[in-house]
């Protein structure tokens, strides 16, 4: 493992810890804050690993998270569908440009370049949802894809962290959603 890969994995370790913690909050704004902070660290981690699709998707994820955090503001509420549409069109087009310009164009590089785009789409689209239960479930959809990408890019701590993140999201679903449902049934 090179020095750059070691540095990237250390940064990834801290990012993973923050991401796991983020899903234990019952407040959407706290989840978004910790997610954005963790994602910022992932940008540096993927840069050190030379995984530029990861860098791009994480930069866009921070942007989308910040905008989603302000979705109660009048301008964003008024133009929410247009803003979401424009953000994701730019995200997909830019992602494809990164995929086709940063590495040799092979089926494996293209396939693995698309994985973080799909993963981030699932995770960041969850932030636009009003219901925290649905937000957690949709976020869970992106986690296995990040696991695949992290294994492919040799992001060791984040790959292990993805397993913990999947467990963390499942725990939060049980803690906040399943138990809440069972209390309603008991009453």
C-alpha positions as CSV (number, residue, x, y, z in Angstrom):
1,X,0.0,0.0,0.0
2,X,1.4,3.4,-1.0
3,X,1.6,6.4,1.4
4,X,-1.2,8.1,-0.5
5,X,-3.4,5.0,0.0
6,X,-2.6,4.9,3.7
7,X,-3.4,8.6,4.1
8,X,-6.6,8.1,2.2
9,X,-7.6,5.2,4.4
10,X,-6.9,7.1,7.6
11,X,-9.1,10.0,6.4
12,X,-11.7,7.4,5.3
13,X,-11.7,5.9,8.9
14,X,-12.7,9.3,10.4
15,X,-15.3,9.8,7.6
16,X,-16.8,6.4,8.3
17,X,-17.1,7.1,12.1
18,X,-19.0,10.4,11.4
19,X,-21.3,8.7,8.9
20,X,-22.2,5.8,11.2
21,X,-22.9,8.4,14.0
22,X,-25.1,10.4,11.6
23,X,-27.8,7.8,11.3
24,X,-28.3,7.5,15.0
25,X,-30.0,11.0,15.2
26,X,-33.7,11.3,14.9
27,X,-33.4,14.8,13.5
28,X,-33.1,15.1,9.7
29,X,-31.0,18.3,10.0
30,X,-28.5,16.5,12.3
31,X,-28.3,13.5,10.0
32,X,-27.7,15.9,7.0
33,X,-25.0,17.9,9.0
34,X,-23.0,14.8,10.0
35,X,-23.5,13.3,6.5
36,X,-22.1,16.4,4.8
37,X,-19.2,16.6,7.2
38,X,-18.4,12.9,6.6
39,X,-18.8,13.3,2.9
40,X,-16.3,16.2,2.9
41,X,-13.7,13.9,4.4
42,X,-14.6,11.3,1.8
43,X,-13.7,13.8,-1.0
44,X,-10.1,13.9,0.4
45,X,-10.0,10.2,0.9
46,X,-11.0,9.3,-2.7
47,X,-8.6,12.0,-4.0
48,X,-5.7,10.3,-2.1
49,X,-6.8,6.9,-3.6
50,X,-7.0,8.3,-7.1
51,X,-10.8,7.4,-7.2
52,X,-12.0,10.5,-9.1
53,X,-15.5,9.3,-9.6
54,X,-15.7,9.1,-5.8
55,X,-14.3,12.6,-5.5
56,X,-16.8,14.0,-7.9
57,X,-19.9,12.3,-6.5
58,X,-18.9,13.3,-3.0
59,X,-18.5,16.9,-3.9
60,X,-21.9,16.9,-5.5
61,X,-23.3,15.0,-2.4
62,X,-22.1,17.8,-0.2
63,X,-23.8,20.4,-2.4
64,X,-27.1,18.4,-2.6
65,X,-27.0,17.9,1.2
66,X,-26.5,21.6,1.9
67,X,-29.4,22.5,-0.5
68,X,-31.6,19.8,1.1
69,X,-30.8,21.2,4.5
70,X,-32.4,24.5,3.4
71,X,-35.4,22.9,1.8
72,X,-37.7,24.7,4.2
73,X,-36.6,28.1,2.9
74,X,-39.2,29.8,0.7
75,X,-37.3,29.9,-2.6
76,X,-36.3,26.2,-2.4
77,X,-39.9,25.2,-1.3
78,X,-41.3,27.1,-4.2
79,X,-39.0,25.6,-6.8
80,X,-38.2,22.3,-5.2
81,X,-39.0,20.0,-8.1
82,X,-37.0,22.2,-10.6
83,X,-34.0,22.4,-8.2
84,X,-34.0,18.7,-7.6
85,X,-34.3,18.0,-11.3
86,X,-31.5,20.4,-12.2
87,X,-29.1,19.2,-9.5
88,X,-29.5,15.5,-10.5
89,X,-29.2,16.3,-14.3
90,X,-26.0,18.2,-13.6
91,X,-24.9,15.4,-11.3
92,X,-25.4,12.6,-13.8
93,X,-23.9,14.5,-16.8
94,X,-20.9,15.6,-14.8
95,X,-20.5,12.0,-13.4
96,X,-20.4,10.6,-16.9
97,X,-17.9,13.2,-18.0
98,X,-15.6,12.2,-15.1
99,X,-16.0,8.5,-15.8
100,X,-15.1,9.0,-19.5
101,X,-12.2,11.4,-19.0
102,X,-10.3,10.2,-15.9
103,X,-9.5,6.6,-16.7
104,X,-9.1,4.2,-19.6
105,X,-12.5,3.5,-21.0
106,X,-13.1,-0.2,-20.3
107,X,-16.3,-1.9,-19.3
108,X,-15.1,-2.5,-15.7
109,X,-14.0,1.2,-15.3
110,X,-17.3,2.5,-16.6
111,X,-19.4,0.0,-14.6
112,X,-17.6,0.8,-11.3
113,X,-17.6,4.5,-12.2
114,X,-21.4,4.4,-12.3
115,X,-21.7,2.7,-8.9
116,X,-21.0,5.8,-6.8
117,X,-23.4,7.9,-8.9
118,X,-26.2,5.5,-8.2
119,X,-25.2,5.1,-4.5
120,X,-25.1,8.9,-4.0
121,X,-28.4,9.3,-5.8
122,X,-30.1,7.0,-3.4
123,X,-28.5,8.5,-0.3
124,X,-28.9,12.2,-1.2
125,X,-32.4,11.8,-2.6
126,X,-33.4,10.5,0.9
127,X,-32.7,14.0,2.3
128,X,-35.5,15.5,0.3
129,X,-38.1,13.2,1.9
130,X,-40.2,14.5,4.8
131,X,-40.6,11.1,6.5
132,X,-37.5,10.1,8.4
133,X,-38.5,6.4,8.2
134,X,-38.5,6.5,4.4
135,X,-35.3,8.6,4.5
136,X,-33.5,5.8,6.4
137,X,-34.8,3.1,4.1
138,X,-33.8,4.9,0.9
139,X,-30.4,5.7,2.5
140,X,-30.0,2.0,3.1
141,X,-30.4,1.3,-0.6
142,X,-27.1,3.2,-1.4
143,X,-24.9,1.6,1.3
144,X,-24.3,-1.8,-0.4
145,X,-23.3,0.0,-3.6
146,X,-20.7,2.1,-1.7
147,X,-19.4,-1.2,-0.2
148,X,-18.8,-2.5,-3.7
149,X,-17.1,0.7,-4.9
150,X,-14.9,0.9,-1.8
151,X,-13.7,-2.7,-2.3
152,X,-13.0,-1.8,-5.9
153,X,-10.9,1.3,-5.0
154,X,-9.2,-0.4,-2.0
155,X,-10.8,1.9,0.5
156,X,-10.3,-0.5,3.3
157,X,-11.8,1.4,6.3
158,X,-14.8,2.7,4.3
159,X,-15.5,-0.8,3.0
160,X,-15.6,-2.1,6.6
161,X,-17.4,1.1,7.6
162,X,-20.1,0.4,5.0
163,X,-20.9,-2.8,6.7
164,X,-21.2,-0.9,10.0
165,X,-23.2,1.8,8.3
166,X,-25.6,-0.8,6.9
167,X,-26.0,-2.1,10.5
168,X,-26.3,1.4,11.9
169,X,-29.1,2.3,9.5
170,X,-30.9,-1.0,10.3
171,X,-30.5,-0.3,14.0
172,X,-31.9,3.2,13.6
173,X,-34.9,1.8,11.6
174,X,-35.6,-0.7,14.4
175,X,-35.0,2.0,17.1
176,X,-37.1,4.7,15.6
177,X,-39.5,3.0,13.2
178,X,-40.2,-0.6,14.1
179,X,-40.4,0.1,17.9
180,X,-42.6,3.2,17.2
181,X,-44.9,1.0,15.1
182,X,-45.1,-1.7,17.7
183,X,-46.0,1.0,20.4
184,X,-48.9,2.1,18.2
185,X,-50.1,-1.4,17.8
186,X,-49.8,-2.0,21.6
187,X,-51.9,1.1,22.4
